[in-house]
Structure formats: structure tokens, C-alpha cells
């Protein structure tokens, strides 16, 4: 009697929202349940691909005779622990994304190709005592053997791969058998001293910090929101919690929002802890990422520090997750698999039954709402650590004031006074480039991107007009293309222009610009940190890359050149982002022993939201925003998903979403508890030559929204007009 057929359900990188059924090889005689989590090589259409076994079943919708067999098991043991694999399955379902793409794209590229895991130990060859005492005339008839002996005598030891690239394996084995050379196996990372966790002693905690430490329970799942003003010592609490987890023999995953924060954070962790630490972010080479990922998976790396995608890193013995600057929008992936790393971190901690700490001086409204509901526990740090005092705010009214290059005379005077005291200045402007617009003084022509509803930004250092949305680049025209006038004017200010103005005003002082253009240079951010930490008077000018997480002891003045952009946006989240950004930027001032000051340039000094933020702080500001959101029934009091469509033909995108709305209405009729809005043009309708439209779906209950999307996706997948457009679903969307 034939044995029952066992079906392996395999995730393959594919846009299809399904798993693929394969039968086990005929010669397989092991426990089928043990193959879940293994990578396999399988035939897929006309090629062989790498997939991962996600589940085992005893029946398939495909006829037995049509089922193809797994060709090879790539791994001997599951690549991902069960809890992490379950998180992937949940996340793909929640964010309505194909599981195969989500799962395989998160792996290092070598593993996606089907390569094996790297050796976490390295093999070296060295001479034995017998080899070192070998007479010079020995092996004169075997010149290759003699050359190998001479090489090891000269270099003492040589890595196996390097030696094998110069000598055959037969020669190496022969000399090993004759006991002239011997292999030495060493760890890639020297192990820390047994039981040694700290390199330097923890700092003394304030009473407020100690109360927070005492409240944090590190043995099981809890979500703590560490809500501390800038400079209140949140990082020291992270470090002391991490110390406890390391002493218990567990690993820690720390998420940070930006690559630019990595060098300073890594340095601080390395100075405190005497345990292996790895860093994971998009700036690593494929080989570096694979090695770091493997060391985390094996348990060798005790601390894993990474940006958004590090949330999918397997850990052998997870013990704690820390999400710093939890409010940051960088934790939300904005294309492809549109997940929130912060939200998945909470789900992962729950599934692995470990604690998680979310830290911020300006928590997201979602996290504050979760505290109100009792899902998270808030721990407050209301005072700055040590002798540091809150910075004093001063509004600079820009109305009717001459502001060359966007910097008021009062601001320049304050900068001059600060530098004269041998202190440092941070100037914040969230626009890179030289000028955000180039226009003709004679006829009013404006340099616009031909593919986007946006103006081209002048980058004078590169002598290019650049679109910051599609990266189209053009040389600046010598005359107006419309009227041929030579009177072209660069209007508005970007960081490049402000940098030039400040360097002209203060020629003896170093001005360091931090934005996406400058930080692409290798080692530039480290140069900025080194200059700031040296204490020499300098001016740091930059975009939001400078606004969060950085600690500069000698910065005592922060100048915010444009506070108005967040007050004018049609996006309902703009006010929240403005409050967070201004508070975070201001928090860079006065973090050491010297008092801090913040100058806020604005054309709307009487705006009620701005005044509330300056007079009563972020907590009161956020409470008022939550009240407004509740009245207007906006997130976090209502759940939101966007269906986006884009096409070179605006009608195609709009019609697709119109049909999507009709299909959704048939599945769930609109009601006060479930509403549809659109299709509407996106806030930027045309981008990179494609017209973009959105359909907005809101629901009182998350489950209602998920049920609707789950039924709607197969309907949209079958729409014939998909050939003419791209479409996607964005659950818990942050960008409209």
C-alpha cells in the first residue's frame, strides 16, 4: 500500500499571493515536520529557484500526478526559528503582501541565491615545531612544498582560503600528514572574557531614572514606552537594561531609525560592553551583511544594532528589543513590503515573550493612545540628566524683516555671540540643495520637473538642477527657455545656500553640512562627530538627519530657519511631525553643562499650535492633537488603509481604483463604521512620469478592515487592466 503523500507548502519570491505545493523527494525518509524553515531548491516554471518550506500538508488542490518534487534541501536545520517564521506569516497577511517576497527578500542576498551559511570560524595554517626546524636543503626536489613552508615561515600563519588559492589541496594535505604544518581554527570575533559583560561602569542614575529602571520587568513580555525629554538619559536606561539581559545569557536587538545614527550609537555600545556586537543596515556590503546576520543567528553576537530591516534578524536567544526614537517615520517601509518595524517589533516581542522598550522624547500618537488603552506602560523622564537644563525658546518674527539667504539678523547675532564663547551652533533647515526653485525674472518661467508635479532644486556645488522626487538631473540653463532672458534667479533657501552664507559670515569657523548629499561620502559623518566632540567652535547645518539621537555636548544654540512648513501641509499628520521635529531639533541644545537656547524663525509667530508647543511642551501639544483626531475620527481612533494605483495614463489609475471601490462596496457596504474616500489624486499627482491615485478605506475595527482587504485582494489580482498600471496596498499608511 502506498504511503500517504506529504505536501510541502513552499514560499517562493513571486508577486503571487500563494504558497506553492511540492511533494517530498522519493528517497526522503525523515520526519516531514522537521523541514519547516528549511530552504529548498525547486523547479518553478522553466527554472530552478530557492524557496522556503513554510508548512506541511497531507493534501493539495493540485492533482498528485502534476505535483513536482523538491530537488534539494539546502539547509540541514531551519534557517529561521519558529516564532520568527510565524511573525513573517502574520506580517505578510496583515500588510497584504505576498509571503514569498516578504520572506525571501528579507534574507541576505547570498542566502536568496541558495548559498550556504558562512563559516563563523576561520581556518589558518601554521608550521609545527617539526616544520620550523626543517633543514634548508629538505624538500629541494619538491619546490612547491618548499615554497609553502617558506611562506608560513615568513608570515607565521595564513588563512586556509588564501593558502588554497596559491597551493593545491594535495600539497597542503601531504605536508599536514607529514606533520610539518597544522591547522588552527579561530573565531571570526575573539570571544569576550568568560562572564565579562562590561568594559566601563554604568553611570549613576537620577531618582527619576532609577524609578523607571525599577519599574521595567525583564523576564517576560511587556511593552514599555520610555517617554523622556531630550537629554533625560533614556540611553543610559537602555544600557543598564541590556546589561541585565546579557548577564542572563540572552541577546538584545536594538533598532535605530537612521544609518547616520549608527557610528555614534555603535561607539557608545562598544565602549560600554565587552561582548560581540554586529551592525545591520543597507550601507553594508552583501558579505558584511551575511556575516553579521549569521553571527546574530548563531548567538555569537550578543547585541544586534540595526535599522528598519534588522527586525527580521534571527536570534538564537532573544532577551530584549529596544526601539529608539520610536516615533520616527523611517521605521515604516514606503514601497514593496510596507511594514512598520516598530509595530512588528512589538508583535515579535509578544510572540517570543520578551520585553520591549520603545523610547522617545516625542512619542507617536499611536503609542500614546496604546498607553491610554493599557497596552503599553508609560515611564516618564521629565528632567534632563545631570546638570543639563531645558533650552530656552525664542521666536524670531520673520515678517517685514530682511533675511538674506533666509537667516535673520537676530539669528546671525546670536550665532556670533555663541561662537565668541567658544561654543557650537546647530542650524536646522529641512531642505537640501542650494535653492528650491529657479525662475525667470523677466517672464516668470519656473524650472519644473518634466516627469513630476514638482520644481527642480538647484544644487550649485554639482551645478545641476535635480528633482528630489524622481532624481531627474539637468544642467542649469544659461538663459530662460521661454523668453531667452539671461535673468534667471535662484529663489528660496536650502542647506547648501545657508552653508555658503554662514561660511561667508564666519570665515574663521568650520561649517559642517549634514544632508543626503554630504553623508554619501565615506567617513563624513565620523568626521562631523570628531569635530563636534573635539569642542572647537563650529557650525553644524543640516536637515532632519541632524535632528534626532545625536549628542553634542558643546552645542548651546539651535537655530531653526523655517518652522512654517508643517503648519501649511494638507496632510493630517503634518502637525504631529512638526511638533516632533521641532522638539527633537531643540533637544540638541544644552545637553552638557552649558545652558541651551533655541531660535525659531517663523512668519506665523501667533499660530496657536506653535504657541502651545513652545509654552507647554510636546506632551500638552500631543494631547490636544489626540483630542482633535478623536473628534475627527482619524488614526489612531480609526484604522486606515490606502490602495494606491499609478500609471502613465491618469484615467487607467483612476478607473482601476473606481472598480476597486465598487468591488469593496459589494463585499462590505459603506457605513458609519466602514468608509471609502476616493479615488483621489495623491498629494503629488504626477511623479516620475506616472499619475498616482489613492483609494482611502477607514474602519472602526482593525478586524473589519483586515477581513475586507483579505477578500478584496484576490478580486483586484484578477482585474484585467493591471497590465497598464502598478498598484499596492498600504495598511496603517503614514504618507498620503
N, C-alpha and C positions, 0 to 999 in steps of 0.2 A: 504493500500500500504506500502511495506517495506521501511524503511528509507535507503538512500544510505549508503553503507559500508564505514566506515572510517578506513584507514590503518595507523598504527603506524610503522614507519621505525626505527628500534632499532639497536644500536651499541652493539655488544657483543664481549668480549675478545676472539678473534679467529684469526688464520692466514689467513682466507678467506677475500679477498678484497671486501666485500659487506656488505650492511645493511640487516637486516632480517625483513620481514614483519609479523606483528601480527595484529589481529583485537582487537578492544577495548572490554572490558568485556560487557556482555549483559545488565548489570544494570548501565552502565555508562551513565550519562545524563548531563555532564558538557560541557564546551567549549573545543573541542579537541585541539585547538591551544595552550591552556594553559598547556598541558602536555609535551611540548617540553622542554628538560632539566631535566625531572624527571627520577629518577632511578625506574626500574620496575623489578619484578621477573617474569621470563617467562620460559616455558618448552623449552628445547633445546636438541634435540636428546633424550636421556633417563634420563636427569637430569634437575634440576631447576637451572637457573643461574641468575646473576644480569646483567642487561643491562641498557642502557640509551636511551630515546626517542630523536631522532635527527631531525626527520621531520614527517609531516603528509601528507598523500596522499589519493586520492579517488579511486585508482585502484592499482592492484598488478599483477605481472607476475604469481603469484601462484593462482590457482583456489580457489574461495571463500570457497568451502567446505573443502579444505585442509588447510586453514589458521587456526592457533591455536590462542587462546586468551591470552592476558596479564592476569596473575594470580593475581598480587598485585601491587599497586602503593606504592613504599617505601617512597617517599617524598611527602610532601604537597605543596612544591614550588620548582622551578628549582634549582638544585644544583649549576649550573654554569650560570653566566649572559650571555645573547645572544651574545655579542661581543666575549667573550672567547670561547664559543661553536663554533662560526663561525671560530675563529682562529684555533681550533683543526681540523675542517673540511678542511680548507685551507692547514694546515701543513701536514696532512695525504696525501692529494693529491700531494702536492709539493714534499715531500720526499718519495712518492710511498710506503706508509706503510699502513697496514690495520687500518681503523679508530677505530674499536672496541678496538684493542690492544693499540693504541696510547692513546685513551681517558680513558679507564678503568685503564690502568697501571699507569697513572699519579695521580690517586686518592690515598689517604691514604688507607692502606690495609683493615682497618675496613669497609670503605665505599665500597670497592670492594666486600667484603663479604655480603653486604646488611645490615650492621648495621646502626642504626640511627646516626644523628649528636649528638655530646656530648652536655650536658648541659653546657652553658658558665657561668651559675650561680650555686653556691653550696648552698645546704640547710643544715642548722645546727639546733640543738635543744638545748634550754636552759631553765632553770627554770624561771617561772613567780614569781612575788612578793609573790603570794599565795603559790607557791611551795617552795620558800625559807623559808617561815615562817611555814611550815608544822611541826606539833608536832612530836617528835621522835616516839611516840607509834602509830601514824597513819599508816595505811596500814600494821599492823603487821600480818594480816591474808592474805595479798597479797604480798608474799616475792619478786616476780619478779617485781612488780610495785615499791616496796620499793627500790629494787636494782637499778632500773633505776633512781629513784630520787637521790639516794646516788651517783651514777656515775656522774650525771650532777652537783651535789653539789661539787664534788671533782674536776671535770675538767672544770666547768663553761659552756662550750658548746662542743657538739660532732657532727661530720658530720653525716648526715642522713644515708648514706650507712653503716657507721661503727655501728651506733646505731641499724639499722635494722638487722645487722649480729649477734647481741647479744640478741635482744628482738624482739618479734613478732610485726607485724604491728597492731594487735588488741590491744596490751598493749599500744603502742605509741598513737594510736587514742583515747583510753579511757582516758589516762592522759591529752591529749590535750583537749578533750571535758570537762573534769573537771577543765580546766584552770590552771592545775598545771605545764604544760610545754607549750612552744610556739616555733613555727618555725621561723627561721631567714634566709632570703635569702641574699647572698652576692655575689658580682662579684668575678670571679676567680682572676682577677687582680684588685687591688684597682684603682679606676678611678683617673686620674690626676685632679689637681685643675682646676676648670672651667676657660677656657681661657688661662691657663698656658701652654706654649709650651716649653720654655727654662729653663734649670737648671743653665746654665752658659752663660755668654755673648759671642757673636761671637768675633772672633779675628779681628783686624783691617786689611783691605785689602791693598795690594800694589796697585799702579796705574794700573799695568798690570792686576792684579786680578779684580780690580774694573771695568775696561773696559770690561772684559769678563762677569762679572755679569750684567752690564748694557745692554749687547747685548742679553742675554738669556731672551726670552719671554716665560712666563709660563702659558699662557691662552689657547693655542691650540697646535696642533701637529707641532713640529719642531724637527729635529734631529741635535743635536749639537755635534761636535767632539771636546772635550776639550783636546787639544794637548799641554801638558805641560811637560817640562823636569822633571826628577825625583827631588822631593823635592820642586816643584814650587808652592805647595799649592792648588792642584786640590781638595783635600778632603775638604778644607775649603769652596770652592765654592759649592761643593755638599751640605754641611751642611747648607749654607745660602740659597740655592735654596729650600732645603727641609723645612726650617723654613717658607718660604713664602707659600709653598703649605699647610703646616699644619695649618697655620693661616687662610687659606681659607677653612678649614674643610675637606681637601682631604687626601687620603692615598698615601704612597710612597713605591715603590718596588725597592730595591737596590740589584743588583746581583754582587757577587764576585766570582772569579774563583776557589778558593781552600778552603776546610774546615779549613786548617791551618791558614787562614787569619781571620776566624770567631771570635776568642776570642778578638783579638786586635781591630777589627772593631766594634764589639758589645760594647766593653767597651767605645770606643770613642763616639759612638752614644748615649749610655746610660748616659754618663757624660754630654753631650750637651742638650739632650731633656728630658722633663718631660712628655712624652706620652708613652703609651704601645707599646712595641717593641717585635716582635717574630722573631725567627731564624728558618730557614728550610734548612736542609741538610741531607745527608744519615747517619750521625752519630747519629741521634735521634732514640729513641725507637718508635715503632708504636704508642703508646699512646701519646707521646710528639708531634709527627708529626701531628697526628689527631687534637689535641687541638690547636696547632699553626695555622694549615690550617683553622680550623673553626673560630678562632678569627680574622684571616685576612678576611675571607669571610663575617663575620658579621659586619665588620667595627670597631670592638673594638680595634684591633691592628692598630695603625696609621702608623707604619714603619714595613715593612717586609724585612728582610735581609736574603738572601739565595744564594745557589749555583745554578748550571745549571737548575735543575728541578723546582726551585721556579718560573720560568717564567709562569708556568701553574697554579699558585695560584690565586683563585678568590678574587677580592677586591670589597667591597661594594661601594667605592667612589674613584676610582683611580684618581691620580692627577699628578704623575711624575714617570718615570722609570729612574734609574741610572745604567749603566753597567760599573763597574770599571775594569781596565785592559782589555779593550775590545778586544785586540789582542790575548788574551790567548786561546790556543788550547783546554783547558779544557771546554770551552763553547760548543764544538762540541761533541755530543754523538757518541761513536765509535762502538756501537753494537746495535742491535734491531732497535728502532726508532731513526734513525741517524740524529737528528735535530741539528741546531745551535741555542743555546739560545740567542745569541746576535742578530742574524738576526730575530728571532721570536719576540724579544723584540721590534725591530723597527716596525715590522708588527703590533704587539699588540698596540703600541702607536699610530700608524696611525689609526687603527680601533676604538680606544677609544678616538681619538682626544685629546691626551695629549702629552706634550713634553717628549723627551728622551735625556739624556746626555750620550754619550759614552766617557769615559776618558782613556787616556793612555799617557805614555811618549814615547811609540814606537808603534804607530798605525799600524794596519794591512794594507797591500797594498790594500785590498778591500775597506777599509774605506777611505783611501787617494784617491782612484780612485773615490769613490762616492762624495767626496768633489770636485774633478775636474769636475765632471758632474753636480754639483749644487744640488745633492740630499741631502747632508749634508752640514752644515756650520761649518767651522773650526774656533776655537778660540785658539789663541796661547799664551802660557806662556813660555817665553824664558829664564826667570831668576828664580833662586831659591828664595824661600820666606825668609824674614828676613835677617839675616846676613850670611846665608849659601852661600858658593861659589862652583862652579863646581869642581869636583875632578880632580886632575892631573893624567894623564895616564902615565905609564912607561912600556915598553915592556921588558920582561926578555927573552933573546935568550937562548933557551934550547939546541941548537946544541953544541955538543962537551963539554957538561957540566955534571959533576957528579950530579945526582939528586936522592939521597936515598929516597925511598917512594914517588917519584915524586915531591919533594919540593926542589927548587934550593937554594943554599946557600945565594944568594942575597935576596930571599924571606924570609928565616929564619931570616936574619939580620934585615930586615925591621919589621918583626913581633916583634922581641926582642926590637927594639927601640920604637915601638908603645906601647908595654906593660909597658916599663920603664917609659913612660909618663903618666901611669895610664889611658890609653885609651884602646879601644876594637878593636878586629880584626874579620873580617868575611872572612872565607876561603871557596871558592866555587869549588866543584868538582861534576859534574853531573853523578856520578856512585856510587851506593851504594854497600855495601859489603866490603870485605877485599881485594880481588883481582879478576879481571875479567877472569882469566884463571889459571888453574893448569896443568903443563906439566911435562913430564919426562925428566930429564937432560941427560939420557943415550940414549934413543931411539926416543924422540920427541913426544911420545903419549900425546894427549891433552884430558882432561875431557870434553866430549861433551854430550849434552842432547840427549837421545835416541829418543826423540819424536820431536825435533825441530832442525832446522839448526842453532844452537847456542851453544856457550860454557857455561859450568856451572860456576857460580860465587861462589867463596869461601867466606862463612860467618864464620869467626873464632869464634866470640862470641857465635854462636849457633852450631859450629863445624859441619856445613852442606855445601854440595855443592848444590846450588839452581839455577834452571833455571828461569830467570826473565821474561820468556815469557809464560811458562805453569805451573810454580811453582812446578815442579818435584823436590824432595829433596832426597839426598843420603848422607851417611856419607863419609868423605874423605877416599880414600883407603890407607891402610898402606904401600903399595908398588905398583909399576906400574903394571896394569893388563896385559900389553903386554909383558914386558921383566923381570918383577919381581924385578926391581931395586928399592931400597928404596929412590933414589934421586929424589923425587918429589918437584917441585919448584912452588911457587905461584908467578905469574908474573902480572905486572900492578898494578894500584892503584885504590882503592875505598875509600869511606868516612871512613870506619872502619879502614883501614890501615893508612890513613893520620891522623885520630884522635889519633891512638896509637903513631905515630911518633911525633906529636905535644905535646902529653902529656909527652912523654919521654924527649923532648927538653925543655919543660917548666913545670916542675913538680909542681911548686907552683901556677900555674894558672889553673882555671877551664876551661875545654874544653867541649863544649856542641855540640853534633852531632844532626843534624836535617835531617832526611830522613824517608822513609816509615817504616823502621824497628823501629826507636825510637819513632815516633809520634803515634804509636798504643797504647802506654802506656797512660792510662787515666791521664790527668792533666800535661803531659810532656811539651806541648807547652806553657802552662801558666807558668811553672817553667822557661822555657827559657826566656820568656818575662820579668818575675820578675827579673831574674838575670841581663838581659841586661839593664832594666830600673833602677836597683839599682846603676849602674855606676861603679861597681867594674871591674877591668881589667879582661877580659876573652876572649876566642877564640870561636867563633861560626863557626862550619864547617858543610856544608850540600849541598844538591842537590838544584834543582830549587825551592823547597819548601821555601827556604830562599830568593829567588831572587826577589820576587815581593811583593809590597804592604806594607812590614814591615817598621817600622820607629824606628831606633835605634840611639838615639842622640849621644852616645859616640863611635860609630863605626867610626873610621877615616882611617882605612886601609882595603881594599878589595883585597884579593889575588885570582886570577882566575888561577887554577892549570893546566887546559887543555883547550885552546881556539881553538884547531885544528879540533875537531870532526865535526863541522859544515862546515868546508872547504872541507871535503872529501866525503860527502854523495852524492849519485846519485839522491836524491830527489830534485826536482827543488825548493821546499820551504825551503831547508836547510839553504841557505844563509840568508833568511829573519829571520828564527828562531834564527840563530846565532847572528845576529845584535840585535834583540830584547832582547835576553837573556843576552848578554854581557852588553848592555846598562842598563838593569834593575838591574843586579848584581852590576855594578859600581855605580848605583844610591843609593845603601845602604850606601855609604861612605860620610862622611862630611855633614850630614843632619842637624847638630846642629850648634853651634858657632865655632866648631873646623874645621880646613881645612881637606879635604879628599884626599886620594891617592889611586890609583888603580894599582896593579901589574898584568900584563898579561903575563903568561908563554906560549910560543909558539915555535914550531920548524919551523914556516914559518913567520918570522918577516917581510919579504918583500912582503907578499901577498897583491895584490892591493886592494881587498875588505876590508881586515883588516885595511890597512893604511887609506883608505877613511873613514871608521867608526871612527877611532881614531883621525884623523886630522880635519875632517869636521862635524862629528856628525851623528846622525841617520837620520836627515831629508835629507841630501845630499845622504847618503847611500840608503835610501828608494827610492829617486827619480831616482837614477841610476838603481836600481832593477826594478822599473816600466818601465823604458825605455827598459831594456833587455826583460822583459816579453812582452812588446808591439811588439818588433821586432820578438820574437819567437812565438807570438800568444799563450801565456799561460794565465791562470787566473791572474788578473780579466778582461783581454781583451777578453777572450773566456770562455765559460761555460763548466763545466766538470761534468761528472757522471761516476762512476765505477760500473760495475756489477761484483760482487765477487762470486766465487764458491770454495768450499773446500770439499775434500773427502779423505778417506783413500787410494783411488786409484787415482793417478795423472791423469790417462787417462780419468776417469769419469768427473773430474772437467774441463779438457781442452775440451773434446768433448761437454759438455753442453754449454760452452761459444762459441765454434765454431758454434753450432746450433743457439745460441742467436745472433751471428753476422750475420749469414745468414738470420735469421728472420728479424733482424733490417734492413738489406740491402734491403729486399723486401719491407719493409714499407717506407724506405727513403734511396735512393741510396747515397753512399758516394760522396761527392763533396767538393770543397774548403770551403763551409760553414758548412759542417757536416762531421766529420771524425771519423773513427774507428781505434783503435790500439789494436792488440791482437787477441786471448788470449795470455797473457804472464804470466810467474810465478811472484808472488808477490815478493817484495824486500826480504822478508823471505819466501821462497817457502814452507817449511815444518814447521808447528807449532802444538804442542800438538798432534802429530801423524797424522795430516791431511795435504794434499797437497793443496796449495792455488794458485788460478789463478785469473787474472783480465782481464776484457774487458773494455777498456777505450773509452768513447764516448765524443767527443768535438763538440761544436756548436757555431756559431757566435751569435745566438739569443737564449735567455733563453726559449722563447716560442717554438722554433723549437725542442729543447731538451725535453721539457715537453710533447709536442704532441707525439713525438716518444716514450718516456717512457710510456705514458698513453696507447698507442696502443700495446706496446711490452709486458707489464706485463701480460695480460691475456694469451698471447701466451706462455710465459715461465711457467706460472702456470700450463699449460696443458702438459708440457713436461714429458714423462713417466720416464725418468731417474732421476727425482727428488728424488726417493726413495734412491738413492745411494749417495746423497750429500746434502749440505746446500748451499743456495745461497741468496744473498741480493743485494740491490741497495743502493748506497751511492751518493746522489746528493750533489754537492759542496764539494767533498771529500777533506779532509786535509791530510790523510795518504794514501800513495800508496802501 
